[in-house]
Amino acid sequence: MLLKPWTIISSHVDQSYRVFTLRHDRARSPRTHQTHDFYVLESPAWVNVIPLTAENNVVLIRQYRLGIRDMALEIPGGLVEDSDSPEEAGRRELWEETGYREETMIPLGYVHPNPAIQNNRCYTFIARNAQPTGHRNQDEREDIEVVLKPLSDIPRLIREGTITHALVIAAFYRFYMEYLPDMK
């Protein structure tokens, strides 16, 4: 049986917040012809950056995440603003959160964070030869600690559960599968 797209019967915004909009869709299944309600989080694109120093250290950030009510070890990232390309947003987030600037920004593609309930993409970049500038520009919602870890430690940090953010793990998967083999 060849799957077909569902028919959208109605769609409207229920509520809008700073980083996402809640959309309510009513859709009909092409297989059963029944209609169902769905809720979608509409969000701008996101960006993640894997910053690598010349010494092959990864510039990570540690910050408190209210969703899990705990600290998280991550890579720099954030929203792609309307005036930005994903690459420009990656450069901005890298500097704002860590104070580092890159020599080269290399795209690794994108993933859909959760296509069942979200409509956005998360782009990943490698920031090669990242160097500290001496200052950063965190926003008022960020309390960030910059942490340097050798690139060779990343698989262990993921395996041990020190890095648990799914989009960060997806970024490193892309790095290890697509980019690292080309470095050798």
Phi, psi and omega in degrees: 000129179274122179289145178236155176295152176284152177270126177278120180273316178207157180206129177208156180277126177275315185204146178239133180237180185299317186250356176201163175239138176267118181252138177251118178247143170244125187223154181249133177286131177289340181274311185261344184065015175273150177258148183218155176265140178226150178238129185237134173270108175274132182214151171297167176297155176246165177221143173235144181231129173262098181275125179243129176280172177298336179270009182062037167266144176265130176273105181256165174233144174242131178207159178282132179244117183296330180302319180256355181053046181201170176284149177227138174262120189221183169254159179299147179182175179170196182283145170272111181284159183307325183276356185256151160274163176305320179296316177298319178296321178298316178298316181296311181297321178302311182291313183299317186275331186240338187082008180263149171237150183255159173275318182221139176248123185243121180285141176245006180099198183218163172231159170266113186306315177200085188296348177290326184227001180231149183253002190261176177243155171238114181271145178237139177229153169257129176257101183280146178053049178292136182225142180289143179260350180098348176208163177218175188224066179294147175275174187293348178263006185240129167236102191238135172254130177272131183230127175261130177227141175300140178306324181295342178277342188301311179304321179293319180297325176288312182301320182280353180084016175283322172256116184237351182293119186301321181288331175290317177297319177298322179297315180291327175301311178301317180300309184289329182274324189252324187262313185303318178301328179284341179286336186277000000 
